[in-house]
Amino acid sequence: MELVLSLDQIGSDDRESVGGKSLALATMVKNGMKVPEALCLKADAYHRYLETTGLGARILMEFNRKDFAEVRWEEMWDAALRIRNLFIHTPMPSDLRTSLQSVFASRLPGESVVVRSSAPGEDSLHASFAGLHESYVNVQGVDSILEHIRLVWASLWSDRALLYRQELGLDVEKSSMAVVVQKLVSGDRSGVAFGKNPNAPHQAVIESVYGLNQGLVDGSIEPDRWLLDRKNGTIVSHFPANREKEMVAGPDTTQLQTLSAEQQANPPLSEDEVARVFRLALQAEELFGSPQDVEWTFVGGELYVLQSRPITSIGAEQEQDSRAWYFTLRRSFENLRSLRTRVESELIPEMEREARFFAQRDLSNLADNELAQELASRQQAHDRWKDIYWSEFIPLAHGIRLFGQVYNDAVRPSDPYEFMDLLGATEMMSLERNRRLENMAAMIRGDSNLSDSLSNLSNPQPDHPFSLALEDFTDKFGDLSCSEELCTQGGDAIVRLLLEMASRPAAKERFRAGDVEALVESFLSRFEGEKREKMEELLDLGRASYRLRDDDNIYFGMIENQLRLAIEESKGRLAHRGNIEVDGLDPMEVINALNDPDYLPKTATVTKVDETNFEVRPRQLVGQPASPGVVRGRARVIDSPSNLFEFKAGEILVCDAVDPNMTFVVPLAAGIVERRGGMLIHGAIIAREYGLPCVTGIPNAASLIHTGDELTVDGYLGIVVKHS
């Protein structure tokens, strides 16, 4: 069976084996459009690779852990990372490799190429995977082509593509991938043309940049944009870009370079060239029978079409299409660097200032109407910061993911999460808090008189080193009060916690500075010159993202806490009226009641979870491996903040999710089990910092496991065993 087809060999019956992208290129070639030479590697090659290597069974195992519809996107990223690592470590079988080497060497000899995805089902009228699978530009040499083919195959299992399949209800077991290997034409101007503007169907849209299209596609270069009248092609408006850079082909990759002064001053396309691109879009629309998203490039005066796909976002039926959000899961270095600057230099200081401003107000001295106004202000601030948290803080976490992928591609470690060991050598607020707690526990451990005194509820003198350390701790981190009115513990709670910590040996450091430095040097040694400098920047970005992934919740928690205090003060006043049930009361109802003494708020109904669904208690629970190691111990289920101070040394922490306000008990834990899944949730991050086995992503974990259950937590396989 022939595995590689040229474009002129592809017919309309070949869609399932070559994919929509290859079929579109073949159709354009047969209709006289100028398309760079290309070959298509059929999906049969992908299936042969999976079957011969056994990789197919290992991939499906990842998605048999739980119902695919219930898999969270963090878990999908973890699975995608593990699968990508499998592709990196699994070479093609020798017969397949030899066959493909011969074909590409003879038919694209010495050419720089683009390796693109062409999945069956991709680029159809009903579903578009545009931007969700990988493409690689300026690939040189047959061996490198085969290497990048494997990476394109792996992108079939990217978090973005998996989420889109989940949204469409597609069967992941039927996923397949063909690959286009296309001669690279080094265009001096490139762009995309939307034959019909999804937001204004009477218009067309053309975007263009200098250099290769990659800069536009990955978001690193802002394009000039033209809106055109579809009826006559006249330019309605032009939105000039801030032109600074262009993407060009380098010796073995692509790179950004500064535009000349003339290029910066002038748009990449003349009005005549805009008209040519518009006619190209209309030609593609007529050929395929629907408006098209066309990728094109100018080489000198020649206009090439690189690919064409249907526009699927036109019409009301596409309003729920979430691909725009999925695209945010892949961030460029430049995008993340600017986002980091904004988060660290602007957003966090602003959030701290606003939290301090609220904290300065004495709520007890406010009249009811003034308290209502204060509560409304804090609610507005909370909602605003929550939006910012999701739109800017969360995306910054992708700096970790970007570094992880680059690290794994360069180092190819057997452990796909080894890169986190390099990121962990950074200071997080929760770790600083825990380190101070451990220092105080060490004081108790080394001083029997101090231990006896504290056990007998007798505190040392104010000038005692322990008292000073405790005072300094509470000044910076508070009294470890839970974010619940009935969970305020005060300073005595810290002492009880410290006595428990002192009852067991101090936790050993998981990493020595030298170990981390060795890993860093091993990674950086693979690059030279400017590339090494870029990787040093990427490592620093990854560490900043890693730190802020934990710290951002503490910063946001400052705002949440100020809102909570206002709600508690308000509900306390309403409760004294005697005719208002304050439990579960909506903040707006609280505000209305404070402003009007005669107002009777609508009491919220609290829905209780039906525990009967959780009667079946399987022996083995399958989740996601989040931190390596195996441990056996008794479970402590934390289903409310008030349970935190019941935690005993050596127990296994079981909860819905470990948030940064809970991490002070982690040094006492032998292992962690969570309902939420993902390597980059807080529990997983802290578990790896302390070298604790951790399994995440177990549905109903806090209901299926009871306090006192004997558990074995296997952080290698992602399995929790319940012993009878």
Secondary structure, DSSP 8 states (H G I E B T S, - for coil): ---EEEGGG--GGGHHHHHHHHHHHHHHHHTT-----EEEE-HHHHHHHHHHHTHHHHHHHHTTSS-GGG--HHHHHHHHHHHHHHHHH----HHHHHHHHHHHHHHSTT-EEEEEEE-TTTT-SS---TTTS-EEEEEESHHHHHHHHHHHHHHTTSHHHHHHHHHHT--GGG---EEEEEE----SEEEEEESSBTTBTTEEEEEEEEB-THHHHTTSS--EEEEEETTT--EEEEE-----EEEEE-SSSEEEEE--HHHHHS-SS-HHHHHHHHHHHHHHHHHHTS-EEEEEEEETTEEEEEEEEE----SGGGTT--HHHHHTTS--HHHHHHHHHHIIIIIHHHHHHHHHHHHTS-GGGS-HHHHHHHHHHHHHHHHHHHHHIIIIIHHHTHHHHHHHHHHHHHH--SSTTTHHHHHTSS--HHHHHHHHHHHHHHHHHT-HHHHHHHHTT----TTSHHHHHHHHHHHHHTT---SSGGG---HHHHHHHHHHHHTS-----S--HHHHHHHHHHHHTT--HHHHHHHHHHHHHHHHHHHHHHHHHHHHHHHHHHHHHHHHHHHHHHHTTSS---TT--HHHHHHHHH-TT------------GGGG----SEEE-EEEE--EEEEEEEEE-SGGGGGG--TT-EEEES---GGGGGGGGG-SEEEESS--TTSHHHHHHHHHT--EEE--TTHHHHS-TT-EEEEETTTTEEEEE-
